[in-house]
Amino acid sequence: MSLNAYDRARYSRQILLEEWGEERQTRINSASVFIAGAGGLGSPVAMYLAAAGVGEIRICDGDVVELSNLNRQILHNDDRVGELKAQSAGRTLRALNPTIRVVTFSEILDENNPERIIGSADILVDCLDNYETRYLLNDFSIQHHIPLVHGAIWGLMGQLSFLNPPETACLQCLIPSPPAFGTFPAVGATPGVIGSLQALEVLKYLTGIGTNLRGTLLIVDGEDMSFTRLSITPNRYCPACGSVPADRST
């Protein structure tokens, strides 16, 4: 795939980067990214990847748009309350960049459908709010050797990491058991920040520019605007990616 005049004009500001250029823009235009979740995190991730020209965006969400979503889920608006989130996301992304392919799935990702839904994506993005599905996405990442960009938020705090086992820890190394499920506070700018950083991690991976957050958990605290980097390592007893069978972990 080569760039045409439209591409050169539309993506001219990122092509200006010396290390980016037309070659890496072509890589982006040819890439496929899977986004799990079209909510607070999925919104900025999907919109910035669409704006950057990612050739195919696959996005999955089984929920419908609710009024309480709209303080943070900028893929949607008041007119779409009650609409399936994946369909609403598709409408927004196609309007944002009509030259890319957007594939939407209005269903829950489960053990029966990841091959069909994720397809041949080059990278996975965790924009979920529950750990049952997060662990399923993590398992798919491990089994198919596809990197996973994890993100999560709580109020004014957020975290993200670039996970690519066995080179790095997996999500279950990082969070061995799911926290209690419930409605959590969310200030819209927080997933805006974390989702934008997730999108940047994806673009760095696709272009080969810069350094991804491999082996690093980035904690963002909006209260005091601090950014803290924590080193994370694989857990050999991890039930998802560990080298030691579970019955030997004692």
C-alpha positions in Angstrom: 0.0 0.0 0.0 1.3 3.4 -0.9 0.1 6.9 0.1 -2.0 9.0 -2.2 -2.3 12.8 -2.3 -5.2 12.7 0.2 -3.1 10.6 2.7 -0.1 12.9 2.3 -2.2 16.0 3.1 -4.3 14.4 5.9 -1.4 12.9 7.8 1.2 15.6 6.9 1.8 16.8 10.4 2.8 13.3 11.7 4.7 12.5 8.5 6.8 15.6 9.3 8.5 13.7 12.1 11.9 12.7 10.7 11.6 9.2 12.1 7.9 8.8 10.9 7.8 9.8 7.3 5.7 8.1 4.6 7.1 4.6 5.2 5.8 4.5 8.7 2.5 6.1 7.8 2.1 3.3 5.2 2.6 0.8 8.1 -0.2 2.5 10.0 -2.5 2.6 7.0 -2.0 -1.2 6.6 -2.4 -2.1 10.3 -5.3 -3.6 12.2 -6.0 -2.8 15.8 -8.6 -4.5 18.1 -10.2 -2.3 20.9 -12.1 -4.1 23.6 -14.6 -1.5 24.9 -16.2 1.6 23.4 -16.5 3.5 26.7 -14.3 6.0 28.6 -11.0 4.6 27.5 -12.1 3.2 24.2 -13.4 6.6 23.1 -10.0 8.4 23.0 -8.1 5.3 21.9 -10.4 4.7 18.9 -10.7 8.4 17.9 -7.0 9.1 18.0 -6.2 5.8 16.1 -8.8 6.7 13.5 -7.4 10.2 13.2 -3.9 8.8 12.8 -5.1 6.6 9.8 -5.0 3.1 11.3 -6.3 1.1 8.4 -8.7 -1.2 10.3 -10.2 -0.6 13.7 -12.1 -3.5 15.2 -14.1 -2.5 18.3 -16.3 -4.6 20.5 -18.8 -3.6 23.1 -22.1 -5.3 24.1 -23.6 -2.4 26.1 -25.9 0.4 25.1 -25.3 4.1 25.5 -26.6 5.4 28.9 -27.0 9.1 29.9 -24.5 8.5 32.8 -21.8 7.5 30.2 -21.7 10.9 28.6 -19.3 12.7 31.0 -16.5 10.6 29.6 -17.5 8.4 26.6 -16.9 10.9 23.9 -17.7 8.5 21.0 -21.4 9.0 21.9 -23.9 11.9 22.5 -27.4 12.5 23.9 -29.0 11.5 20.6 -27.6 8.1 20.9 -28.8 7.1 24.4 -30.2 3.6 24.1 -28.2 2.9 20.9 -25.7 0.0 20.9 -22.3 1.4 21.8 -20.4 -0.4 19.1 -22.8 0.9 16.4 -22.5 4.5 17.8 -18.7 4.1 17.9 -18.7 3.0 14.3 -20.8 6.0 13.2 -18.4 8.4 15.0 -15.2 6.8 13.7 -16.4 6.6 10.1 -17.4 10.3 10.2 -14.0 11.2 11.7 -12.1 9.3 9.0 -14.1 7.9 6.1 -11.0 6.3 4.5 -10.4 3.7 7.2 -12.2 0.4 7.8 -14.2 0.2 11.0 -15.6 -3.2 12.1 -18.0 -3.2 15.0 -19.2 -6.0 17.2 -22.2 -5.4 19.5 -21.6 -8.4 21.7 -19.7 -9.5 24.8 -16.2 -10.9 24.1 -16.2 -14.5 25.6 -14.4 -17.8 25.2 -16.5 -18.7 22.1 -15.8 -15.7 19.9 -12.4 -14.1 20.2 -10.9 -15.6 17.0 -13.9 -14.2 15.0 -14.0 -10.8 16.7 -10.3 -10.0 17.1 -9.4 -11.4 13.6 -5.9 -10.8 12.5 -5.3 -7.7 14.6 -1.7 -6.6 15.0 -2.2 -5.3 18.6 -4.9 -5.5 21.3 -6.1 -2.6 23.5 -7.7 -3.2 26.9 -10.4 -0.5 27.4 -12.6 -2.7 29.6 -14.2 -2.3 33.0 -14.3 -5.9 34.1 -11.6 -8.4 34.8 -13.3 -11.6 33.6 -13.2 -10.2 30.0 -9.7 -8.6 30.6 -8.3 -12.0 31.6 -9.9 -13.6 28.5 -8.2 -10.9 26.3 -4.9 -11.5 28.2 -5.2 -15.2 27.4 -5.6 -14.5 23.8 -2.6 -12.2 23.8 -0.5 -14.9 25.4 -1.7 -17.7 23.1 -1.3 -15.7 19.9 1.8 -13.7 20.8 0.0 -10.4 20.2 0.9 -7.4 22.4 -1.8 -6.0 24.7 -1.9 -2.3 25.8 -3.6 -2.3 29.2 -5.4 0.7 30.7 -7.6 1.3 33.7 -8.9 4.3 35.7 -10.5 5.2 39.0 -11.6 8.7 39.7 -8.6 11.0 39.0 -6.1 8.1 38.8 -5.2 5.8 36.0 -2.6 3.2 34.9 -1.3 1.7 31.7 1.3 -0.8 30.5 2.5 -2.5 27.3 2.2 -6.3 27.9 3.9 -8.7 25.6 4.6 -12.1 27.4 6.9 -13.9 27.7 9.1 -10.9 27.1 7.1 -9.0 29.8 4.6 -9.8 32.5 1.0 -10.5 31.5 -2.0 -8.8 32.9 -2.6 -11.6 35.4 1.0 -11.3 36.7 0.2 -7.7 37.4 -3.3 -8.3 38.8 -3.5 -11.9 40.0 -7.1 -11.8 41.1 -9.9 -9.4 40.0 -10.9 -6.6 42.4 -14.4 -6.4 43.6 -16.8 -5.4 40.8 -19.0 -2.3 41.2 -19.7 1.2 40.0 -16.5 3.2 40.2 -16.0 7.0 40.0 -14.8 8.5 36.8 -13.8 12.0 35.9 -14.0 12.2 32.1 -10.5 13.8 31.6 -8.9 10.8 33.4 -9.8 8.2 30.8 -9.1 10.9 28.2 -5.5 11.1 29.4 -5.0 7.3 29.8 -6.8 6.5 26.6 -4.6 9.0 24.7 -1.5 7.4 26.2 -2.8 4.0 25.2 -3.3 5.2 21.6 0.3 6.6 21.6 1.6 3.2 22.8 -0.2 1.6 19.9 1.2 4.0 17.3 4.7 3.7 18.7 4.5 -0.1 18.3 3.1 0.0 14.8 5.7 2.5 13.6 8.7 1.2 15.7 9.3 4.6 17.0 10.3 5.3 20.6 10.1 2.9 23.6 7.0 1.1 24.7 6.1 0.6 28.4 7.5 -2.9 28.4 8.1 -4.1 31.9 6.7 -0.9 33.3 3.4 0.2 34.9 2.8 3.9 34.5 0.6 5.3 37.3 -1.0 8.7 36.7 -2.4 10.6 39.7 -4.4 13.6 38.5 -4.8 15.0 42.0 -1.2 16.1 42.2 -0.4 15.5 38.5 2.3 12.9 39.2 3.5 10.2 36.8 5.1 7.2 38.5 6.8 4.3 36.7 6.9 0.9 38.5 8.9 -2.0 37.2 7.0 -5.2 36.7 8.4 -8.6 36.0 6.8 -11.9 34.9 5.6 -14.2 37.6 6.7 -17.7 37.0 3.7 -19.0 39.1 1.2 -17.0 37.1 -1.8 -19.2 36.1 -1.9 -17.5 32.7 1.7 -17.3 31.5 3.8 -18.8 34.3 6.4 -21.5 33.6 5.7 -23.4 36.8 2.6 -25.6 36.8 -0.1 -24.6 39.3 0.2 -27.8 41.3 3.9 -27.0 42.0 3.4 -23.4 43.1 3.3 -24.4 46.7 
